[in-house]
């Protein structure tokens, strides 16, 4: 069965420091992986995706993610955190066999807290 | 930019009531989704629609039904609301060439008392 795991409920980082939000997946075949962000009282917003190609993908707001097939991970990173990055982050994987319907399985979410 | 609008931000209902949650998107997307968001559980798919009048059950369809009579509108129906359906409900849509990018509404926080 497909699954996505975010092992940390919360990540705390000081403003200006690098941040990493972890995600691991379990998928048969080649995964399509995504990161979404949810700011307070808002719906989710797309950050970035990995389909194929370069293992380092760049997305919105200066975020990037590294796909590591051997470790089945897709960690979200940013070189220098901002207080405004504080939000709830979700990792997701496309459902196998769902074609181009956009069906995703989401992780449980990680709260990122960036302190001044 | 794509807009996905959910009719209510907050809703309070009584146990046993029939509840309608409405969602409208303005980008002619084929696919629409209803997710439920609960702390520690992430997002779980309730129902999915890939065309008008077409629907497919997600992971947790029990106690819910959906309606899609027009392409832009996707309704979630709680036939008889129960307290364990208290949750945040998120609607999303996708379609066209970038169909793997979901566009979400702001959510409806439903409380069933």
Interface residues (C-beta under 8 A of the other chain):
Chain A: X6 X9 X32 X34 X36 X41 X42 X43 X44 X45 X46 X49 X51 X90 X94 X100 X101 X102 X103 X104 X106 X107 X108 X109
Chain B: X4 X31 X33 X35 X40 X41 X42 X43 X44 X45 X48 X50 X90 X92 X94 X95 X99 X100 X101 X102 X103 X104 X105 X106 X107
